[in-house]
């Protein structure tokens, strides 16, 4: 039976089994808090929840997505400026900020929600499944009747309270976000150079002459700044992946995806660099967002000819309104041994995945990788 509670200011549904307790907001379908390994002495709670969640702010002039902002949520269209061909979608789409409905006759060990969109007529069905004995989430979003271009993706977000190491499967290249001619705009400060290409997260161009490059595989870093970059995955036979390692708390979060559906990853690095309401220079979090999009530019840029699709990077899917589309995604958590630093590889092995760090430490976790392409 799916229970309902008010969690951190938001009406939420609760899904749980022996291993996991998952809270899912009715507004926007944001997933947090999620407690993994809840049956152990040291449960793991990896996701971010915004600091204004219980302050009662009206946020009248801010995007609705900021009200529940937490954990992971699905975006359709992904990004900010979602005006296109007479359509006007809110930032990250209605699926991230409007009300979802619980589907009747829920199956044991899963939760299924639906939302009917108005800006472009369609229906999205969200399903999250838990499996006994695993600390994984099997997530699918089934899109029906959504005719036209669609930028989309997941928006997993983590707090910057402890040091985190970010890594992904092999990439073609990456780009920093376009910031224009100034490192300051509308209450935001940027430390990365504008629209610069790079080959490694560990060496990303900055605006500073003294320190031309910075390591974006480590967070928090560059306090007082907010930055955005995007990396573009190589195609992978089984799956592409992202990982966030938190050695201080002895765990690693990972995601598995189909790189044809979600071909890139946006890193949103927010380290007290936004001073508008409700950020007010106090927010520290990092988004590891697996997407098909041009940065967070929205549908207006992603659907048109842009410099990324000019380089062969898919920034949009094109739906005909008749054939449905399903986006499948796995998120999991695994404990790591002392000395495990940043994830270097995640490979399919037996009935799960083997994760190897740059320091040579190895962990294995059971996961049904076939779900991604099923």
C-alpha positions as CSV (number, residue, x, y, z in Angstrom):
1,X,0.0,0.0,0.0
2,X,1.3,3.4,-1.0
3,X,1.2,5.8,2.0
4,X,1.1,9.6,1.8
5,X,2.9,12.1,4.1
6,X,4.1,15.7,4.1
7,X,7.8,15.5,3.7
8,X,10.0,18.7,3.9
9,X,7.0,20.9,3.0
10,X,5.7,18.7,0.1
11,X,2.8,16.2,-0.1
12,X,4.6,13.0,-0.9
13,X,3.9,9.3,-1.6
14,X,6.1,6.7,0.2
15,X,7.4,3.6,-1.4
16,X,9.5,1.2,0.6
17,X,10.7,-2.3,1.1
18,X,13.3,-3.9,3.4
19,X,16.2,-2.0,1.8
20,X,14.8,1.3,0.6
21,X,12.4,4.1,1.7
22,X,11.6,6.4,-1.2
23,X,9.6,9.7,-1.0
24,X,8.1,11.1,-4.2
25,X,6.5,14.6,-4.3
26,X,3.0,14.9,-5.8
27,X,4.0,18.2,-7.2
28,X,6.6,17.6,-9.9
29,X,7.4,14.0,-9.0
30,X,10.7,14.9,-7.3
31,X,12.4,11.9,-5.6
32,X,13.8,12.7,-2.1
33,X,14.6,11.8,0.5
34,X,15.5,8.3,-0.5
35,X,17.1,6.1,2.2
36,X,19.1,3.2,0.8
37,X,20.3,0.3,3.0
38,X,17.8,1.3,5.6
39,X,18.0,-2.1,7.3
40,X,21.7,-1.5,8.2
41,X,23.5,0.3,11.0
42,X,24.5,3.1,8.5
43,X,21.7,3.9,6.1
44,X,22.6,6.1,3.1
45,X,20.6,9.2,2.1
46,X,22.4,10.7,-0.9
47,X,20.0,13.3,-2.4
48,X,19.7,17.1,-2.0
49,X,16.7,18.9,-0.6
50,X,16.5,22.7,-1.2
51,X,17.2,24.8,2.0
52,X,13.9,26.8,1.6
53,X,11.6,23.8,1.6
54,X,9.9,24.7,4.9
55,X,10.4,28.4,4.9
56,X,6.9,29.1,3.5
57,X,8.3,31.3,0.6
58,X,5.8,32.2,-2.1
59,X,8.4,32.3,-4.9
60,X,5.8,34.3,-7.0
61,X,8.3,35.4,-9.7
62,X,10.4,32.2,-9.7
63,X,9.8,28.9,-11.7
64,X,7.5,26.4,-10.1
65,X,10.1,23.7,-10.3
66,X,12.0,25.5,-7.4
67,X,9.2,24.9,-4.9
68,X,9.7,21.1,-4.5
69,X,13.3,21.1,-5.8
70,X,15.0,18.0,-4.5
71,X,16.6,14.7,-5.4
72,X,16.0,13.4,-8.9
73,X,13.1,14.3,-11.2
74,X,12.3,13.9,-14.8
75,X,12.3,16.9,-17.2
76,X,10.3,17.2,-20.5
77,X,11.3,19.5,-22.0
78,X,14.6,19.8,-20.2
79,X,15.9,23.3,-19.7
80,X,14.8,26.9,-19.2
81,X,13.5,28.5,-22.3
82,X,10.9,26.1,-23.5
83,X,9.0,28.2,-26.0
84,X,8.7,26.6,-29.4
85,X,6.3,26.9,-32.3
86,X,3.6,28.7,-30.2
87,X,4.1,26.3,-27.2
88,X,5.2,27.7,-23.8
89,X,6.4,25.0,-21.4
90,X,7.6,26.0,-17.9
91,X,11.3,25.5,-17.1
92,X,12.0,21.7,-17.1
93,X,8.4,21.1,-18.2
94,X,5.1,20.4,-16.6
95,X,6.3,17.0,-15.5
96,X,8.7,18.7,-13.1
97,X,6.3,21.2,-11.5
98,X,2.6,20.1,-11.9
99,X,0.6,17.6,-10.1
100,X,1.0,13.9,-10.7
101,X,-1.8,11.3,-10.1
102,X,-1.4,7.9,-8.5
103,X,-2.5,5.1,-10.8
104,X,-5.1,2.7,-9.3
105,X,-4.2,-0.9,-8.4
106,X,-0.5,-0.4,-7.6
107,X,1.7,-3.4,-7.9
108,X,3.7,-4.6,-4.9
109,X,7.2,-3.1,-4.8
110,X,6.6,-0.3,-7.3
111,X,4.8,3.0,-7.7
112,X,3.1,4.2,-10.9
113,X,2.0,7.8,-11.6
114,X,0.5,9.7,-14.5
115,X,0.4,13.3,-15.7
116,X,-1.5,14.8,-18.7
117,X,0.4,17.7,-20.2
118,X,-1.3,20.9,-21.4
119,X,1.4,23.0,-23.1
120,X,1.6,20.1,-25.6
121,X,-1.0,17.5,-25.3
122,X,0.3,14.2,-24.1
123,X,0.5,11.8,-21.2
124,X,3.6,10.7,-19.2
125,X,3.6,7.6,-17.0
126,X,6.3,7.4,-14.3
127,X,7.1,4.0,-12.8
128,X,9.7,3.3,-10.1
129,X,10.4,-0.3,-9.1
130,X,12.3,-1.8,-6.1
131,X,13.7,-5.3,-6.0
132,X,14.1,-7.2,-2.7
133,X,17.8,-7.5,-1.7
134,X,18.9,-4.7,-4.0
135,X,19.7,-1.0,-3.4
136,X,18.7,0.1,-6.9
137,X,15.8,2.1,-8.4
138,X,14.4,1.0,-11.8
139,X,12.8,4.1,-13.3
140,X,10.9,4.4,-16.5
141,X,9.0,7.3,-18.1
142,X,6.6,6.3,-20.8
143,X,5.6,9.2,-23.2
144,X,2.4,9.1,-25.2
145,X,0.9,11.5,-27.7
146,X,3.7,14.1,-27.4
147,X,4.1,15.2,-31.0
148,X,7.1,17.4,-31.8
149,X,10.7,17.8,-30.7
150,X,11.5,16.9,-27.1
151,X,14.6,17.7,-25.0
152,X,14.4,15.5,-21.9
153,X,16.4,14.0,-19.1
154,X,16.9,13.2,-15.4
155,X,18.0,15.8,-12.8
156,X,19.7,13.9,-10.0
157,X,21.0,16.4,-7.4
158,X,23.3,16.0,-4.4
159,X,24.2,18.2,-1.4
160,X,27.7,19.8,-1.2
161,X,28.1,19.0,2.5
162,X,30.9,16.5,2.0
163,X,33.5,16.1,-0.7
164,X,32.3,14.2,-3.8
165,X,34.1,12.8,-6.8
166,X,32.3,12.9,-10.2
167,X,33.0,10.5,-13.1
168,X,31.3,9.2,-16.1
169,X,31.8,6.6,-18.8
170,X,34.2,7.6,-21.6
171,X,33.3,10.8,-23.4
172,X,33.9,12.3,-26.8
173,X,34.5,15.8,-25.4
174,X,32.8,18.5,-23.3
175,X,31.8,22.1,-23.4
176,X,31.5,24.8,-20.7
177,X,28.2,26.8,-20.7
178,X,27.9,30.0,-22.7
179,X,28.0,32.9,-20.2
180,X,28.6,35.8,-22.6
181,X,31.2,38.5,-22.0
182,X,30.9,38.8,-18.2
183,X,31.6,36.4,-15.3
184,X,28.6,38.0,-13.5
185,X,25.0,38.3,-14.6
186,X,21.7,38.8,-12.7
187,X,23.0,37.9,-9.3
188,X,25.1,35.0,-10.5
189,X,28.9,34.6,-10.5
190,X,30.7,32.2,-13.0
191,X,34.2,30.8,-12.7
192,X,34.4,28.7,-15.9
193,X,35.3,30.2,-19.3
194,X,32.4,30.7,-21.6
195,X,31.8,28.0,-24.3
196,X,35.2,26.3,-24.2
197,X,35.8,22.8,-25.4
198,X,37.6,20.3,-23.1
199,X,38.5,16.6,-23.1
200,X,38.6,15.8,-19.4
201,X,36.6,16.9,-16.3
202,X,39.9,17.2,-14.5
203,X,41.1,20.0,-16.8
204,X,38.3,22.6,-17.6
205,X,39.1,26.2,-18.7
206,X,38.4,29.0,-16.2
207,X,38.0,32.8,-16.5
208,X,41.3,33.3,-14.5
209,X,44.7,34.0,-16.0
210,X,46.6,32.7,-12.9
211,X,44.7,29.4,-12.8
212,X,43.7,28.7,-16.4
213,X,42.2,25.3,-15.6
214,X,40.2,23.7,-12.8
215,X,39.3,20.2,-11.7
216,X,35.5,19.7,-12.1
217,X,35.6,16.1,-11.0
218,X,35.7,17.3,-7.4
219,X,32.9,19.1,-5.5
220,X,32.4,21.4,-3.7
221,X,34.9,23.7,-5.3
222,X,35.2,27.3,-6.3
223,X,33.0,28.7,-3.5
224,X,31.0,31.7,-4.5
225,X,30.4,30.6,-8.0
226,X,27.7,28.7,-10.0
227,X,28.8,26.9,-13.2
228,X,27.4,24.6,-15.8
229,X,29.1,22.3,-18.3
230,X,28.1,19.4,-20.5
231,X,29.9,16.2,-21.5
232,X,29.0,14.0,-24.4
233,X,29.2,10.2,-24.0
234,X,30.7,7.7,-26.3
235,X,28.2,5.0,-27.5
236,X,28.3,2.0,-25.3
237,X,27.0,-1.5,-26.0
238,X,25.5,-2.3,-22.6
239,X,25.0,1.1,-21.0
240,X,26.7,4.5,-20.3
241,X,27.1,5.6,-16.7
242,X,27.6,8.4,-14.2
243,X,28.9,8.1,-10.6
244,X,29.3,10.2,-7.5
245,X,31.7,8.9,-4.9
246,X,31.5,10.1,-1.3
247,X,34.5,8.5,0.5
248,X,33.9,10.3,3.8
249,X,30.5,8.5,4.0
250,X,31.8,5.3,2.4
251,X,29.4,5.0,-0.5
252,X,29.0,5.5,-4.2
253,X,25.9,6.5,-6.2
254,X,25.7,5.5,-9.8
255,X,23.3,5.8,-12.8
256,X,23.0,3.6,-15.8
257,X,21.5,4.8,-19.1
258,X,21.1,4.1,-22.8
259,X,23.4,6.6,-24.5
260,X,21.2,6.8,-27.6
261,X,18.4,8.1,-25.4
262,X,20.4,10.2,-23.0
263,X,23.6,11.0,-24.9
264,X,25.1,13.6,-22.5
265,X,25.5,14.7,-18.9
266,X,25.1,18.2,-17.6
267,X,26.9,19.2,-14.4
268,X,25.2,22.0,-12.5
269,X,27.8,23.1,-9.9
270,X,26.1,25.5,-7.4
271,X,28.4,26.6,-4.6
272,X,26.8,29.7,-3.1
273,X,27.1,31.6,-6.4
274,X,23.5,32.6,-6.8
275,X,22.2,35.6,-4.9
276,X,18.6,36.0,-6.1
277,X,15.7,34.8,-4.0
278,X,15.4,32.0,-2.9
279,X,19.1,31.1,-3.4
280,X,20.4,34.1,-1.4
281,X,24.1,33.0,-1.6
282,X,23.5,30.0,0.7
283,X,22.9,27.0,-1.6
284,X,25.5,24.3,-2.3
285,X,24.6,21.3,-4.5
286,X,25.7,19.5,-7.6
287,X,23.4,18.2,-10.3
288,X,24.5,15.2,-12.3
289,X,21.9,15.3,-15.0
290,X,21.7,12.7,-17.7
291,X,19.9,14.3,-20.7
292,X,19.3,14.8,-24.4
293,X,19.5,18.6,-24.6
294,X,21.7,21.5,-25.4
295,X,22.9,22.4,-21.9
296,X,19.9,23.8,-20.0
297,X,19.0,26.1,-22.8
298,X,15.6,24.5,-23.3
299,X,13.5,23.5,-26.2
300,X,14.0,26.8,-28.0
301,X,17.7,26.0,-28.6
302,X,17.7,22.2,-28.4
303,X,15.1,21.7,-31.1
304,X,16.7,24.0,-33.6
305,X,20.0,23.8,-35.5
306,X,22.8,24.5,-32.9
307,X,26.5,24.1,-32.7
308,X,26.2,20.8,-30.8
309,X,24.0,19.0,-33.2
310,X,26.3,20.5,-35.8
311,X,29.0,18.4,-34.2
312,X,26.8,15.3,-34.3
313,X,25.5,15.5,-30.7
314,X,21.8,14.7,-30.4
315,X,20.1,17.5,-28.5
316,X,16.5,16.5,-29.1
317,X,14.2,13.6,-29.8
318,X,11.5,13.9,-32.4
319,X,8.1,12.3,-31.5
320,X,5.3,11.9,-34.0
321,X,2.4,11.7,-31.4
322,X,1.5,8.2,-32.5
323,X,4.4,6.1,-31.4
324,X,5.2,6.1,-27.7
325,X,8.7,6.5,-26.2
326,X,10.1,5.1,-23.0
327,X,13.1,6.5,-21.1
328,X,14.6,3.9,-18.8
329,X,17.1,4.7,-16.1
330,X,18.7,2.9,-13.2
331,X,20.1,4.5,-10.0
332,X,21.8,2.6,-7.3
333,X,24.0,2.9,-4.2
334,X,26.9,0.7,-3.1
335,X,29.2,0.8,-0.1
336,X,32.9,1.3,-0.9
337,X,36.1,0.2,0.9
338,X,38.6,2.5,2.4
339,X,40.9,4.0,-0.3
340,X,38.2,3.9,-3.0
341,X,38.4,7.3,-4.7
342,X,36.8,8.2,-8.0
343,X,35.1,5.6,-10.1
344,X,37.1,4.7,-13.2
345,X,35.0,2.0,-14.8
346,X,31.6,0.4,-14.4
347,X,31.2,-2.8,-16.4
348,X,28.6,-5.5,-16.6
349,X,29.6,-8.7,-14.8
350,X,27.5,-11.8,-14.1
351,X,24.2,-10.5,-12.6
352,X,25.4,-7.0,-11.7
353,X,28.1,-4.5,-12.3
354,X,31.8,-4.3,-11.2
355,X,33.0,-0.8,-10.2
356,X,36.7,0.0,-10.2
357,X,38.3,3.1,-8.8
358,X,41.3,5.0,-10.0
359,X,43.1,3.7,-6.9
360,X,42.4,0.1,-8.0
361,X,39.7,-0.7,-5.4
362,X,36.8,-2.9,-6.7
363,X,33.2,-3.3,-5.6
364,X,30.4,-5.4,-7.0
365,X,26.7,-4.8,-6.8
366,X,23.8,-6.8,-8.0
367,X,21.7,-5.0,-10.7
368,X,19.6,-6.0,-13.7
369,X,21.4,-4.1,-16.4
370,X,19.1,-5.6,-19.0
371,X,16.3,-3.2,-17.8
372,X,18.0,-0.3,-19.7
373,X,17.3,-1.8,-23.2
374,X,14.4,-4.0,-22.4
